[in-house]
């Protein structure tokens, strides 16, 4: 095996020497990967070194005060916000993707416009969504600064992401699956829900996990729609703050920098946990589909 690897790398080096452009591009790729990994490791290490020493039980008190600067209310509100946002975005996003891939004519100009609009929405800064949510949900709809206003705004933010990933997952399902189902006498709806959607489950779930990560890390849009009240929301009409907004609020005061770093560690661990869980679930679903 070692001899085979040695021959492989020798042949690769010989080919790179004969093609200078490939050698330069290969070097740039490796340098880019190295710089990216270095930056990520530096940021994570900096947050952990600054934040871990200041994590204590006071940060997990049930109620927030200026003495304990508890992050627990913000953590609970983050979970509320994620669940409520996904409740609005998932049905619309998956339903729209099913229509675009299974029912609409793929060469239709109107469908092309919808896809362009979706791509455009995914590139709009979150502060613009926050201003829209403040004008429409908070003022016009009279929802006020509330969990509902924030969740509706976030659902619009993550909708393009869910639509795009779901559409790609549905398109990755071979047409032979659909044709086989139709040949056995199944209708369009039964084929979609019994054959196509189960085959695309892992891809759809990956998009939902990415959307959760976007929700957890969002702050600009929520400041204008959900507010910054440091209490656990008792209803969807209450103003609340998420972990990201909590970090922004206490760091702006200039008195709780240590607690800000500690909150950043918790937020970082939350995002890493979500990503690891998603990887495990996607792999499990993938194995189940192969079996």
HELIX and SHEET records of a PDB file:
HELIX    1   1 UNK A    2  UNK A   18  1                                  17    
HELIX    2   2 UNK A   20  UNK A   51  1                                  32    
HELIX    3   3 UNK A   52  UNK A   54  5                                   3    
HELIX    4   4 UNK A   57  UNK A   60  5                                   4    
HELIX    5   5 UNK A   72  UNK A   98  1                                  27    
HELIX    6   6 UNK A   99  UNK A  103  3                                   5    
HELIX    7   7 UNK A  109  UNK A  122  1                                  14    
HELIX    8   8 UNK A  126  UNK A  133  1                                   8    
HELIX    9   9 UNK A  134  UNK A  140  3                                   7    
HELIX   10  10 UNK A  147  UNK A  171  1                                  25    
HELIX   11  11 UNK A  175  UNK A  183  1                                   9    
HELIX   12  12 UNK A  188  UNK A  191  1                                   4    
HELIX   13  13 UNK A  192  UNK A  196  3                                   5    
HELIX   14  14 UNK A  197  UNK A  199  1                                   3    
HELIX   15  15 UNK A  201  UNK A  217  1                                  17    
HELIX   16  16 UNK A  220  UNK A  225  1                                   6    
HELIX   17  17 UNK A  243  UNK A  253  1                                  11    
HELIX   18  18 UNK A  257  UNK A  290  1                                  34    
END                                                                             
